[in-house]
Amino acid sequence: MNSQQTARNLDELQFDNQFTRNLPADDETKNYRRQVMQACYSPVLPTKVARPQLVAYSKEVADFLDLQVNPDEPDSFADVFAGNRVLEGMEPFAMCYGGHQFGNWAGQLGDGRAINLGEVLNQKGEHWTLQLKGAGPTPYSRTADGLAVLRSSVREFLCSEAMYHLGVPTTRALSLVLTGEQVERDMFYDGNPKLEPGAVVCRVAPSFLRFGNYQIFAARGDIKNLRALVDYTIRTDFKHLGEPSRAVYLRLFEEVCRRTADMIVHWMRVGFVHGVMNTDNMSVLGLTIDYGPYGWLEDYDPNWTPNTTDATGRRYRFGNQPQIALWNLMQFANALYPLIEATEPLQESLDQYVDHFEKDSQTMMSEKIGLSTFQSDTDPQLIASLQEVLQLVETDMTIFFRKLSLLESEGNQSAEIDEASLLAPIMDAYYQPEQIVGDVRTKICAWVRNYRNRLRDEHSLDAARREKMNFVNPKYVLRNYLAQLAIDKAEQGDFSLVNELLELLRHPYDEQPGQEQHAEKRPEWARSRAGCSMLSCSS
């Protein structure tokens, strides 16, 4: 925050609620579950809770909101961000949207457990929407209670901030607050529910609009409100495209395709698996949104999904994320079609998504292995064979790429290096190094030799290459078992690991001496433990 900006306390926050001011509201003001027609949102107040308690907050998010958090008054902060107190200027509401879930049209969905408090206008003139997740039922809650539990809230809070510091487009998280109440959840969907601590996360983004917001109007044939929402989107978040028109609608779609491709490239770079890429979980701004049953790829397995609901079909597996994003963009194109009434220009943007993703993926993978240039005649095969080698034995993706930077390519080019020395830099990445024998060992060594030769072809200096590789290959990610350890402690009233991980993940590319234990491979006990391997959507 620069010297010309002044931090404000909660009651001094300025709200400028563009969404509620410019778009049609639900005529019904009572909060009960129903189909909401011809409206973008329903006014609804958060449900008050018993004993709000602040677990953690992101100082950086508070800073760009120009919010001064007084550590001596955590209760007043917790009251607001648990939903017990609505500040002057806030206009709480839940959004109406639909979506495709696991490839099937699900009709109206909406903010079933999310309530937007309002849009903070900071001193830079930026609008930031504050949204509470787990703040009680809304007209869109269907059969659910609108609440969230501590375990899922810890994961959402930490992952939002971790992704930002990894350089991945994402929504942010301001705070994590306990409600002091118990929430019943069937974690495994096996008919054995139990009570868990309730919690609320305050999420922050310029907008929480997703593909489903537009789909619901198109599906209902409500072209008037579809146009109103698209025009609003352009005038608030895509002003640079010009005033709304058919040509600008097409430019909007083109940019959403590009932003989505950028986001997916980053997911693949760091090994993130969203787990539930339904169209209602796709941000029109190209931000990672809705952190539910996500996971980090520890063992490099393109077929892995963290979502138990997806275990059979594996629709949302790691390796399928680029294709699912394209499928979702096609559904968004279908929603915009009534405003454009032509398929060719929409298809052109979808084709550009493919081109953009492929080119950026090549660049991304080249950077991950430290190449300064991409040679189209040799490098695609080098990268493809690497992805095969990574699947020969259980290989920790994050550790492998970080350790690969330690490989030495300088020196006597005619000297033959023995296999043990060749593999030494990357051995820590293997979960069962004793399996690196025979044909497996031969294939890994062959790839490493080809890689060293490629580095020598561009006369790469090891120190400079190592620095570049460590800039794109994180040492620290929010490993599934680390999040679970933080949850275990938090459920016992100890929030120290939540805050320790929050600080650690602010610098994921730095060595951080003394924190090496948080960069280690998944321990054996976490291989099959719930929360460390696969998760349900239950929260």
DOBAMI-607650 format. One line per field, with one value per residue (C-alpha): residue number from 1; x, y, z. Coordinates in nm, 2 decimals, padded with zeros to 4 digits. Example, Ala and Ser with C-alpha at 12.3 -4.5 7.8 and 13.67 -1.06 7.14 Angstrom:
<pts>
resi = [1 / 2]
u = [01.23 / 01.37]
v = [-00.45 / -00.11]
w = [00.78 / 00.71]
</pts>
This chain:
<pts>
resi = [1 / 2 / 3 / 4 / 5 / 6 / 7 / 8 / 9 / 10 / 11 / 12 / 13 / 14 / 15 / 16 / 17 / 18 / 19 / 20 / 21 / 22 / 23 / 24 / 25 / 26 / 27 / 28 / 29 / 30 / 31 / 32 / 33 / 34 / 35 / 36 / 37 / 38 / 39 / 40 / 41 / 42 / 43 / 44 / 45 / 46 / 47 / 48 / 49 / 50 / 51 / 52 / 53 / 54 / 55 / 56 / 57 / 58 / 59 / 60 / 61 / 62 / 63 / 64 / 65 / 66 / 67 / 68 / 69 / 70 / 71 / 72 / 73 / 74 / 75 / 76 / 77 / 78 / 79 / 80 / 81 / 82 / 83 / 84 / 85 / 86 / 87 / 88 / 89 / 90 / 91 / 92 / 93 / 94 / 95 / 96 / 97 / 98 / 99 / 100 / 101 / 102 / 103 / 104 / 105 / 106 / 107 / 108 / 109 / 110 / 111 / 112 / 113 / 114 / 115 / 116 / 117 / 118 / 119 / 120 / 121 / 122 / 123 / 124 / 125 / 126 / 127 / 128 / 129 / 130 / 131 / 132 / 133 / 134 / 135 / 136 / 137 / 138 / 139 / 140 / 141 / 142 / 143 / 144 / 145 / 146 / 147 / 148 / 149 / 150 / 151 / 152 / 153 / 154 / 155 / 156 / 157 / 158 / 159 / 160 / 161 / 162 / 163 / 164 / 165 / 166 / 167 / 168 / 169 / 170 / 171 / 172 / 173 / 174 / 175 / 176 / 177 / 178 / 179 / 180 / 181 / 182 / 183 / 184 / 185 / 186 / 187 / 188 / 189 / 190 / 191 / 192 / 193 / 194 / 195 / 196 / 197 / 198 / 199 / 200 / 201 / 202 / 203 / 204 / 205 / 206 / 207 / 208 / 209 / 210 / 211 / 212 / 213 / 214 / 215 / 216 / 217 / 218 / 219 / 220 / 221 / 222 / 223 / 224 / 225 / 226 / 227 / 228 / 229 / 230 / 231 / 232 / 233 / 234 / 235 / 236 / 237 / 238 / 239 / 240 / 241 / 242 / 243 / 244 / 245 / 246 / 247 / 248 / 249 / 250 / 251 / 252 / 253 / 254 / 255 / 256 / 257 / 258 / 259 / 260 / 261 / 262 / 263 / 264 / 265 / 266 / 267 / 268 / 269 / 270 / 271 / 272 / 273 / 274 / 275 / 276 / 277 / 278 / 279 / 280 / 281 / 282 / 283 / 284 / 285 / 286 / 287 / 288 / 289 / 290 / 291 / 292 / 293 / 294 / 295 / 296 / 297 / 298 / 299 / 300 / 301 / 302 / 303 / 304 / 305 / 306 / 307 / 308 / 309 / 310 / 311 / 312 / 313 / 314 / 315 / 316 / 317 / 318 / 319 / 320 / 321 / 322 / 323 / 324 / 325 / 326 / 327 / 328 / 329 / 330 / 331 / 332 / 333 / 334 / 335 / 336 / 337 / 338 / 339 / 340 / 341 / 342 / 343 / 344 / 345 / 346 / 347 / 348 / 349 / 350 / 351 / 352 / 353 / 354 / 355 / 356 / 357 / 358 / 359 / 360 / 361 / 362 / 363 / 364 / 365 / 366 / 367 / 368 / 369 / 370 / 371 / 372 / 373 / 374 / 375 / 376 / 377 / 378 / 379 / 380 / 381 / 382 / 383 / 384 / 385 / 386 / 387 / 388 / 389 / 390 / 391 / 392 / 393 / 394 / 395 / 396 / 397 / 398 / 399 / 400 / 401 / 402 / 403 / 404 / 405 / 406 / 407 / 408 / 409 / 410 / 411 / 412 / 413 / 414 / 415 / 416 / 417 / 418 / 419 / 420 / 421 / 422 / 423 / 424 / 425 / 426 / 427 / 428 / 429 / 430 / 431 / 432 / 433 / 434 / 435 / 436 / 437 / 438 / 439 / 440 / 441 / 442 / 443 / 444 / 445 / 446 / 447 / 448 / 449 / 450 / 451 / 452 / 453 / 454 / 455 / 456 / 457 / 458 / 459 / 460 / 461 / 462 / 463 / 464 / 465 / 466 / 467 / 468 / 469 / 470 / 471 / 472 / 473 / 474 / 475 / 476 / 477 / 478 / 479 / 480 / 481 / 482 / 483 / 484 / 485 / 486 / 487 / 488 / 489 / 490 / 491 / 492 / 493 / 494 / 495 / 496 / 497 / 498 / 499 / 500 / 501 / 502 / 503 / 504 / 505 / 506 / 507 / 508 / 509 / 510 / 511 / 512 / 513 / 514 / 515 / 516 / 517 / 518 / 519 / 520 / 521 / 522 / 523 / 524 / 525 / 526 / 527 / 528 / 529 / 530 / 531 / 532 / 533 / 534 / 535 / 536 / 537 / 538 / 539]
u = [00.00 / 00.16 / 00.18 / -00.11 / -00.34 / -00.49 / -00.60 / -00.96 / -01.14 / -01.44 / -01.70 / -01.50 / -01.51 / -01.67 / -01.92 / -02.02 / -02.26 / -02.26 / -02.42 / -02.73 / -02.76 / -02.76 / -02.92 / -03.27 / -03.34 / -03.57 / -03.91 / -03.96 / -03.78 / -03.85 / -03.57 / -03.70 / -03.60 / -03.75 / -03.70 / -03.61 / -03.71 / -03.61 / -03.36 / -02.98 / -02.98 / -03.19 / -03.14 / -03.07 / -02.90 / -02.64 / -02.76 / -02.63 / -02.41 / -02.33 / -01.97 / -01.76 / -01.39 / -01.12 / -00.89 / -00.67 / -00.68 / -00.47 / -00.30 / -00.23 / -00.60 / -00.68 / -00.42 / -00.57 / -00.91 / -00.75 / -00.87 / -00.69 / -00.74 / -00.70 / -00.54 / -00.68 / -01.04 / -01.07 / -01.43 / -01.56 / -01.38 / -01.52 / -01.87 / -01.87 / -01.70 / -01.91 / -02.22 / -02.34 / -02.31 / -02.39 / -02.19 / -02.35 / -02.33 / -02.34 / -02.63 / -02.61 / -02.74 / -02.71 / -02.66 / -02.89 / -02.72 / -02.74 / -02.48 / -02.37 / -02.26 / -02.05 / -02.16 / -02.54 / -02.75 / -02.86 / -03.10 / -03.10 / -02.82 / -02.72 / -02.53 / -02.66 / -02.41 / -02.25 / -02.37 / -02.22 / -02.19 / -02.11 / -01.84 / -01.57 / -01.44 / -01.07 / -00.87 / -00.73 / -01.08 / -01.10 / -01.41 / -01.37 / -01.67 / -01.67 / -01.84 / -01.91 / -01.91 / -02.10 / -02.31 / -02.65 / -02.93 / -03.04 / -03.32 / -03.07 / -02.98 / -03.21 / -03.20 / -02.88 / -02.83 / -02.61 / -02.34 / -01.97 / -01.74 / -01.40 / -01.21 / -01.33 / -01.30 / -00.93 / -00.87 / -01.04 / -00.88 / -00.52 / -00.56 / -00.69 / -00.39 / -00.14 / -00.26 / -00.22 / 00.14 / 00.21 / 00.11 / -00.22 / -00.52 / -00.75 / -01.01 / -00.86 / -00.95 / -00.97 / -01.05 / -01.14 / -01.39 / -01.53 / -01.90 / -01.91 / -02.17 / -02.17 / -02.27 / -02.38 / -02.20 / -02.18 / -01.82 / -01.81 / -02.18 / -02.20 / -02.50 / -02.28 / -02.31 / -02.13 / -02.12 / -01.82 / -01.72 / -01.88 / -01.68 / -01.71 / -01.46 / -01.47 / -01.37 / -01.27 / -01.27 / -01.35 / -01.65 / -01.79 / -01.97 / -01.94 / -02.05 / -02.37 / -02.49 / -02.54 / -02.65 / -02.95 / -03.10 / -03.02 / -03.18 / -03.49 / -03.51 / -03.48 / -03.28 / -03.36 / -03.18 / -02.91 / -02.83 / -02.85 / -02.60 / -02.36 / -02.37 / -02.31 / -02.01 / -01.85 / -01.91 / -01.76 / -01.49 / -01.42 / -01.44 / -01.14 / -01.34 / -01.57 / -01.94 / -02.16 / -02.25 / -02.24 / -01.88 / -01.79 / -01.98 / -01.75 / -01.44 / -01.57 / -01.59 / -01.25 / -01.10 / -01.28 / -01.13 / -00.78 / -00.81 / -00.94 / -00.65 / -00.40 / -00.56 / -00.55 / -00.18 / -00.10 / -00.29 / -00.09 / 00.23 / 00.19 / 00.01 / -00.33 / -00.64 / -00.97 / -01.18 / -01.52 / -01.50 / -01.87 / -01.97 / -02.11 / -01.75 / -01.59 / -01.52 / -01.59 / -01.27 / -01.05 / -01.00 / -00.98 / -01.30 / -01.48 / -01.21 / -01.39 / -01.25 / -00.93 / -00.59 / -00.22 / -00.07 / 00.19 / 00.24 / 00.25 / -00.06 / -00.26 / -00.56 / -00.58 / -00.89 / -00.92 / -01.30 / -01.47 / -01.78 / -01.56 / -01.38 / -01.56 / -01.57 / -01.26 / -01.41 / -01.22 / -00.88 / -00.56 / -00.48 / -00.84 / -00.86 / -00.77 / -01.03 / -01.30 / -01.22 / -01.28 / -01.61 / -01.72 / -01.63 / -01.85 / -02.14 / -02.07 / -02.07 / -02.41 / -02.53 / -02.40 / -02.53 / -02.87 / -02.69 / -02.47 / -02.67 / -02.37 / -02.16 / -01.85 / -01.70 / -01.77 / -01.60 / -01.30 / -01.25 / -01.28 / -01.01 / -00.80 / -00.83 / -00.68 / -00.40 / -00.33 / -00.33 / -00.09 / 00.15 / 00.16 / 00.19 / 00.49 / 00.64 / 00.55 / 00.70 / 01.02 / 01.05 / 00.99 / 01.29 / 01.50 / 01.51 / 01.57 / 01.42 / 01.17 / 01.29 / 00.98 / 01.18 / 01.30 / 01.15 / 00.79 / 00.94 / 01.16 / 00.86 / 00.64 / 00.90 / 00.94 / 00.57 / 00.60 / 00.91 / 00.74 / 00.48 / 00.72 / 00.74 / 00.56 / 00.72 / 00.65 / 00.59 / 00.68 / 01.00 / 01.11 / 01.10 / 01.26 / 01.54 / 01.59 / 01.74 / 02.04 / 02.14 / 02.48 / 02.53 / 02.85 / 03.19 / 03.36 / 03.10 / 03.29 / 03.31 / 03.05 / 02.87 / 02.77 / 02.40 / 02.42 / 02.56 / 02.31 / 02.01 / 02.14 / 01.99 / 01.63 / 01.63 / 01.45 / 01.14 / 01.07 / 00.84 / 00.99 / 01.34 / 01.41 / 01.19 / 01.43 / 01.59 / 01.62 / 01.42 / 01.27 / 01.62 / 01.74 / 01.45 / 01.49 / 01.87 / 01.81 / 01.58 / 01.82 / 02.11 / 01.90 / 01.80 / 02.16 / 02.25 / 01.97 / 02.09 / 02.44 / 02.30 / 02.19 / 02.50 / 02.30 / 02.49 / 02.38 / 02.35 / 02.14 / 01.92 / 01.87 / 01.75 / 01.50 / 01.37 / 01.32 / 01.12 / 00.85 / 00.88 / 00.77 / 00.93 / 00.62 / 00.27 / -00.04 / 00.01 / -00.30 / -00.16 / -00.03 / -00.38 / -00.51 / -00.26 / -00.36 / -00.73 / -00.65 / -00.49 / -00.76 / -01.03 / -00.86 / -00.85 / -00.49 / -00.47 / -00.09 / -00.03 / -00.30 / -00.11 / 00.23 / 00.12 / -00.03 / 00.30 / 00.50 / 00.29 / 00.34 / 00.69 / 00.65 / 00.95 / 01.20 / 01.41 / 01.30 / 01.56 / 01.40 / 01.08 / 01.22 / 00.98 / 00.69 / 00.85 / 00.88 / 00.70 / 00.36 / 00.42 / 00.30 / 00.02 / -00.14 / -00.16 / -00.52 / -00.63 / -00.95 / -00.85 / -00.50 / -00.59 / -00.94 / -01.23 / -01.60 / -01.79 / -01.92 / -01.85]
v = [00.00 / 00.33 / 00.64 / 00.80 / 00.52 / 00.50 / 00.18 / 00.18 / 00.00 / -00.22 / 00.06 / 00.28 / 00.04 / 00.19 / -00.02 / 00.04 / -00.25 / -00.25 / -00.59 / -00.53 / -00.17 / -00.27 / -00.62 / -00.75 / -00.88 / -01.16 / -01.01 / -01.25 / -01.14 / -01.44 / -01.69 / -02.03 / -02.28 / -02.22 / -02.17 / -01.81 / -01.66 / -01.35 / -01.24 / -01.24 / -01.27 / -01.29 / -01.07 / -01.28 / -01.22 / -01.45 / -01.67 / -01.55 / -01.80 / -01.87 / -01.78 / -01.65 / -01.70 / -01.59 / -01.87 / -01.69 / -01.41 / -01.30 / -00.97 / -00.91 / -00.94 / -00.70 / -00.46 / -00.44 / -00.39 / -00.10 / -00.28 / -00.24 / -00.56 / -00.47 / -00.77 / -00.65 / -00.67 / -01.01 / -01.05 / -00.75 / -00.88 / -01.23 / -01.10 / -00.94 / -01.23 / -01.50 / -01.31 / -01.19 / -00.82 / -00.65 / -00.33 / -00.02 / -00.03 / -00.40 / -00.55 / -00.93 / -01.16 / -01.50 / -01.54 / -01.73 / -01.96 / -02.31 / -02.54 / -02.87 / -03.12 / -03.41 / -03.34 / -03.32 / -03.02 / -02.97 / -02.67 / -02.41 / -02.43 / -02.09 / -01.99 / -02.26 / -02.18 / -01.86 / -01.51 / -01.21 / -00.93 / -00.64 / -00.48 / -00.29 / 00.00 / 00.05 / 00.36 / 00.25 / 00.25 / -00.13 / -00.33 / -00.64 / -00.86 / -01.01 / -01.35 / -01.57 / -01.95 / -02.14 / -01.85 / -02.03 / -02.13 / -01.93 / -01.98 / -02.19 / -02.43 / -02.71 / -02.98 / -02.86 / -02.64 / -02.37 / -02.43 / -02.54 / -02.73 / -02.65 / -02.92 / -02.80 / -02.43 / -02.48 / -02.63 / -02.35 / -02.07 / -02.21 / -02.32 / -01.98 / -01.80 / -02.08 / -02.07 / -01.69 / -01.71 / -01.99 / -01.74 / -01.92 / -01.71 / -01.75 / -01.60 / -01.50 / -01.56 / -01.29 / -01.49 / -01.82 / -01.80 / -02.07 / -02.04 / -02.21 / -02.44 / -02.81 / -02.91 / -03.26 / -03.41 / -03.75 / -03.72 / -04.05 / -04.06 / -04.40 / -04.33 / -04.25 / -03.87 / -03.70 / -03.35 / -03.13 / -02.78 / -02.52 / -02.25 / -01.96 / -01.85 / -01.50 / -01.52 / -01.22 / -01.16 / -00.88 / -01.09 / -01.44 / -01.47 / -01.81 / -01.97 / -02.09 / -01.74 / -01.70 / -02.06 / -02.03 / -01.74 / -01.91 / -02.24 / -02.06 / -01.85 / -01.53 / -01.34 / -01.00 / -01.08 / -01.28 / -00.96 / -00.75 / -00.97 / -00.99 / -00.61 / -00.57 / -00.80 / -00.61 / -00.27 / -00.37 / -00.64 / -00.61 / -00.23 / -00.25 / -00.44 / -00.14 / -00.08 / -00.39 / -00.50 / -00.82 / -00.77 / -00.70 / -01.01 / -01.21 / -01.04 / -01.12 / -01.49 / -01.49 / -01.33 / -01.58 / -01.86 / -01.72 / -01.65 / -02.01 / -02.15 / -01.95 / -02.08 / -02.44 / -02.42 / -02.30 / -02.58 / -02.83 / -02.65 / -02.69 / -03.02 / -02.89 / -03.10 / -02.91 / -03.22 / -03.07 / -02.87 / -02.83 / -02.52 / -02.36 / -02.38 / -02.20 / -01.83 / -01.59 / -01.40 / -01.71 / -01.75 / -02.07 / -02.08 / -02.31 / -02.51 / -02.83 / -03.18 / -03.06 / -03.22 / -03.18 / -03.44 / -03.60 / -03.93 / -03.82 / -03.99 / -03.82 / -04.04 / -03.93 / -03.75 / -03.63 / -03.65 / -03.97 / -03.88 / -03.89 / -04.21 / -04.42 / -04.20 / -03.99 / -03.71 / -03.45 / -03.63 / -03.43 / -03.51 / -03.44 / -03.08 / -02.91 / -03.10 / -03.04 / -02.67 / -02.67 / -02.86 / -02.61 / -02.32 / -02.48 / -02.47 / -02.10 / -02.04 / -02.21 / -01.97 / -01.66 / -01.79 / -01.62 / -01.28 / -01.37 / -01.61 / -01.75 / -02.05 / -01.98 / -01.70 / -01.88 / -02.19 / -01.98 / -01.87 / -02.23 / -02.32 / -02.04 / -02.18 / -02.51 / -02.32 / -02.09 / -02.38 / -02.59 / -02.31 / -02.20 / -02.56 / -02.61 / -02.29 / -02.39 / -02.74 / -02.59 / -02.36 / -02.64 / -02.83 / -02.52 / -02.48 / -02.13 / -02.20 / -02.45 / -02.66 / -02.79 / -03.07 / -03.24 / -03.09 / -03.23 / -03.58 / -03.49 / -03.37 / -03.65 / -03.91 / -03.73 / -03.77 / -04.14 / -04.17 / -04.00 / -04.28 / -04.58 / -04.58 / -04.37 / -04.03 / -03.71 / -03.44 / -03.14 / -03.29 / -03.43 / -03.10 / -02.91 / -03.17 / -03.18 / -02.84 / -02.99 / -03.20 / -03.09 / -03.04 / -02.85 / -03.01 / -03.26 / -03.35 / -03.66 / -03.81 / -04.08 / -04.04 / -04.36 / -04.44 / -04.38 / -04.03 / -03.96 / -04.04 / -03.91 / -03.56 / -03.69 / -04.00 / -03.82 / -03.79 / -04.16 / -04.32 / -04.67 / -04.62 / -04.99 / -05.03 / -04.84 / -05.14 / -05.32 / -05.18 / -04.90 / -04.78 / -04.80 / -04.58 / -04.32 / -04.30 / -04.27 / -03.98 / -03.80 / -03.85 / -03.70 / -03.41 / -03.34 / -03.34 / -03.10 / -02.86 / -02.88 / -02.80 / -02.46 / -02.41 / -02.38 / -02.26 / -02.48 / -02.19 / -01.97 / -02.27 / -02.37 / -02.02 / -02.01 / -02.36 / -02.28 / -01.98 / -02.20 / -02.52 / -02.47 / -02.63 / -02.60 / -02.67 / -02.74 / -03.11 / -03.30 / -03.44 / -03.10 / -02.96 / -03.26 / -03.21 / -02.85 / -02.96 / -03.22 / -02.95 / -02.69 / -02.93 / -02.96 / -02.58 / -02.54 / -02.30 / -02.28 / -02.50 / -02.32 / -02.00 / -02.16 / -02.30 / -01.97 / -01.80 / -02.09 / -02.09 / -01.71 / -01.80 / -02.13 / -02.09 / -02.00 / -02.25 / -02.14 / -02.31 / -02.49 / -02.57 / -02.86 / -03.10 / -02.94 / -03.02 / -03.39 / -03.67 / -03.78 / -04.01 / -04.37 / -04.32 / -04.06 / -04.29 / -04.39 / -04.17 / -03.96 / -03.61 / -03.71 / -03.91 / -03.86 / -03.64 / -03.61 / -03.29 / -03.31 / -02.99]
w = [00.00 / -00.11 / 00.11 / -00.06 / 00.04 / 00.38 / 00.55 / 00.66 / 00.93 / 00.86 / 00.90 / 00.66 / 00.37 / 00.06 / -00.13 / -00.49 / -00.58 / -00.96 / -00.99 / -00.79 / -00.93 / -01.29 / -01.31 / -01.25 / -00.90 / -00.78 / -00.70 / -00.41 / -00.10 / 00.12 / 00.15 / 00.05 / -00.21 / -00.55 / -00.92 / -00.98 / -01.31 / -01.50 / -01.24 / -01.20 / -00.83 / -00.51 / -00.21 / 00.09 / 00.43 / 00.58 / 00.87 / 01.20 / 01.39 / 01.76 / 01.83 / 01.53 / 01.58 / 01.34 / 01.24 / 00.98 / 00.73 / 00.43 / 00.50 / 00.13 / 00.04 / 00.33 / 00.19 / -00.16 / -00.01 / 00.19 / 00.50 / 00.83 / 01.04 / 01.41 / 01.58 / 01.91 / 01.79 / 01.61 / 01.73 / 01.52 / 01.21 / 01.27 / 01.32 / 00.97 / 00.79 / 00.95 / 00.84 / 01.18 / 01.09 / 00.76 / 00.71 / 00.58 / 00.20 / 00.17 / -00.03 / 00.02 / -00.25 / -00.41 / -00.79 / -01.02 / -01.26 / -01.42 / -01.55 / -01.69 / -01.42 / -01.54 / -01.89 / -01.82 / -01.81 / -01.45 / -01.49 / -01.22 / -00.97 / -00.83 / -00.51 / -00.28 / 00.00 / -00.12 / -00.04 / -00.20 / 00.05 / -00.18 / -00.39 / -00.22 / -00.41 / -00.31 / -00.35 / -00.68 / -00.82 / -00.83 / -00.75 / -00.54 / -00.46 / -00.11 / -00.10 / 00.20 / 00.15 / 00.41 / 00.53 / 00.52 / 00.29 / -00.02 / -00.27 / -00.46 / -00.18 / -00.32 / -00.05 / 00.12 / 00.43 / 00.28 / 00.54 / 00.52 / 00.75 / 00.88 / 00.68 / 00.34 / 00.44 / 00.55 / 00.21 / 00.02 / 00.22 / 00.18 / -00.18 / -00.30 / -00.16 / -00.26 / -00.62 / -00.64 / -00.52 / -00.77 / -01.04 / -01.13 / -01.21 / -00.92 / -00.68 / -00.35 / 00.01 / 00.28 / 00.59 / 00.75 / 01.05 / 01.27 / 01.34 / 01.68 / 01.56 / 01.44 / 01.09 / 00.99 / 00.69 / 00.54 / 00.42 / 00.24 / 00.12 / 00.30 / 00.52 / 00.83 / 00.88 / 01.17 / 01.32 / 01.22 / 01.31 / 01.09 / 00.92 / 00.67 / 00.41 / 00.26 / -00.10 / -00.30 / -00.68 / -00.93 / -01.02 / -00.95 / -01.28 / -01.44 / -01.76 / -01.59 / -01.53 / -01.90 / -01.97 / -01.75 / -01.95 / -02.28 / -02.17 / -02.07 / -02.38 / -02.18 / -02.43 / -02.28 / -01.96 / -02.13 / -02.33 / -02.02 / -01.84 / -02.13 / -02.17 / -01.80 / -01.81 / -02.10 / -01.94 / -01.60 / -01.65 / -02.03 / -02.09 / -02.32 / -02.58 / -02.65 / -02.61 / -02.64 / -03.00 / -03.20 / -03.28 / -02.92 / -02.81 / -03.03 / -02.89 / -02.54 / -02.63 / -02.79 / -02.48 / -02.24 / -02.46 / -02.43 / -02.06 / -02.00 / -02.20 / -01.99 / -01.67 / -01.78 / -01.88 / -01.53 / -01.38 / -01.58 / -01.50 / -01.12 / -01.12 / -01.00 / -01.05 / -01.00 / -00.96 / -01.06 / -01.38 / -01.43 / -01.63 / -01.32 / -01.18 / -01.48 / -01.43 / -01.72 / -01.61 / -01.65 / -01.27 / -01.08 / -00.89 / -00.64 / -00.46 / -00.37 / -00.42 / -00.58 / -00.54 / -00.63 / -00.86 / -00.64 / -00.84 / -01.20 / -01.32 / -01.60 / -01.52 / -01.15 / -01.02 / -00.66 / -00.67 / -00.55 / -00.75 / -01.06 / -00.97 / -01.23 / -01.54 / -01.45 / -01.66 / -01.47 / -01.44 / -01.47 / -01.83 / -01.95 / -01.81 / -02.14 / -02.33 / -02.06 / -02.07 / -02.44 / -02.40 / -02.14 / -02.37 / -02.63 / -02.39 / -02.32 / -02.70 / -02.72 / -02.45 / -02.64 / -02.98 / -02.95 / -02.95 / -03.24 / -03.45 / -03.64 / -03.56 / -03.77 / -03.57 / -03.24 / -03.38 / -03.48 / -03.12 / -03.00 / -03.26 / -03.13 / -02.78 / -02.91 / -03.08 / -02.79 / -02.54 / -02.75 / -02.81 / -02.45 / -02.33 / -02.55 / -02.40 / -02.05 / -02.08 / -02.24 / -01.94 / -01.69 / -01.83 / -01.87 / -02.25 / -02.37 / -02.72 / -02.86 / -03.15 / -03.33 / -03.49 / -03.17 / -02.86 / -02.89 / -02.89 / -02.59 / -02.40 / -02.50 / -02.40 / -02.06 / -01.99 / -02.06 / -01.84 / -01.55 / -01.56 / -01.56 / -01.18 / -00.91 / -00.95 / -00.75 / -01.01 / -00.80 / -00.67 / -01.01 / -01.19 / -00.90 / -00.88 / -01.25 / -01.23 / -01.04 / -01.34 / -01.47 / -01.85 / -01.85 / -01.87 / -02.09 / -02.36 / -02.47 / -02.11 / -02.05 / -01.72 / -01.54 / -01.47 / -01.10 / -01.14 / -01.42 / -01.20 / -00.87 / -00.90 / -00.95 / -00.72 / -00.44 / -00.67 / -00.67 / -00.42 / -00.47 / -00.61 / -00.58 / -00.88 / -01.11 / -01.25 / -01.59 / -01.88 / -01.66 / -01.56 / -01.92 / -02.04 / -01.77 / -01.83 / -02.21 / -02.16 / -01.92 / -02.17 / -02.45 / -02.23 / -02.14 / -02.51 / -02.58 / -02.31 / -02.46 / -02.81 / -02.68 / -02.47 / -02.15 / -01.84 / -01.55 / -01.30 / -01.52 / -01.63 / -01.26 / -01.17 / -01.46 / -01.38 / -01.01 / -01.12 / -01.28 / -01.08 / -00.73 / -00.43 / -00.21 / -00.31 / -00.10 / -00.08 / 00.01 / 00.32 / 00.44 / 00.41 / 00.61 / 00.88 / 00.92 / 00.93 / 01.20 / 01.42 / 01.35 / 01.45 / 01.79 / 01.82 / 01.71 / 01.41 / 01.40 / 01.10 / 00.90 / 00.95 / 00.90 / 00.57 / 00.47 / 00.52 / 00.36 / 00.04 / -00.01 / -00.14 / -00.32 / -00.54 / -00.26 / -00.08 / 00.27 / 00.49 / 00.78 / 00.59 / 00.39 / 00.57 / 00.38 / 00.04 / 00.10 / -00.08 / 00.04 / 00.34 / 00.31 / 00.58 / 00.35 / 00.04 / 00.11 / 00.39 / 00.33 / 00.25 / 00.14 / -00.17 / -00.29 / -00.16 / -00.20 / -00.27 / 00.09 / 00.28]
</pts>
